[in-house]
Amino acid sequence: MNTRIRRTALTLAAAAVLPLALSACGSSGGDSAKSADSSAKASTSDNGMGAAASAASADQPFGTGCAAVPKDGAGSFDGMAQDPVATAASNNPALSTLVAAVKKAGLVDTLNNAQNITVFAPANDAFAKIPKATLDKVLNDKAQLTKILTYHVVGRKLAPKDLENGSFATLEKSKVTTSGSGESYTVNDSAKVVCGNVKTANADVYIIDTVLMPTS
């Protein structure tokens, strides 16, 4: 009799435990599925953020010469984006010789008031390549200086991809040619872009390592 009761009790206990065990297994499987689903969502979200970050970085200044641009203040990339191009350049110490030339030529207002232009801006090192006597002569010849400086200005905004194989009319009335890809571009096969895609309030700026000379 005791044996029968014992067997019955064991049977009932097993019957009670089995649903609980199955329930636990189901719960564990559900948690795994939820975990996998969460991981997939996280991965998708990360990929989306990565794509957005990549798109954002593609619109940033690029090039080894960008290291010479101040990290903050009016001459920084953020600061320059707030001002028209001649004013923006005047706040950037890497462009001080260009700014002096623009002032001598009386082009400050012309550049600041222009809309949607691109400026190929020679860095100080670019002017340093010119013999001092020659540079002084040009700086004191307003007509020649104006001709040279306006040759560095294109009458529309140019994105980096526009420079891959381009030919553009300048304010001086002749053309500049560009070539390259990625973050490596040249102008007229001679001047290298050392810091590109710099934004100002009215212009896109590409800082170059050589002063461009009009052919005519």
Salt bridges, closest charged atoms under 4 A:
ASP37 OD2 - LYS41 NZ 3.53
ASP136 OD2 - LYS132 NZ 2.75
ASP162 OD1 - LYS161 NZ 3.89
GLU172 OE2 - LYS147 NZ 2.72
ASP204 OD1 - LYS199 NZ 3.35
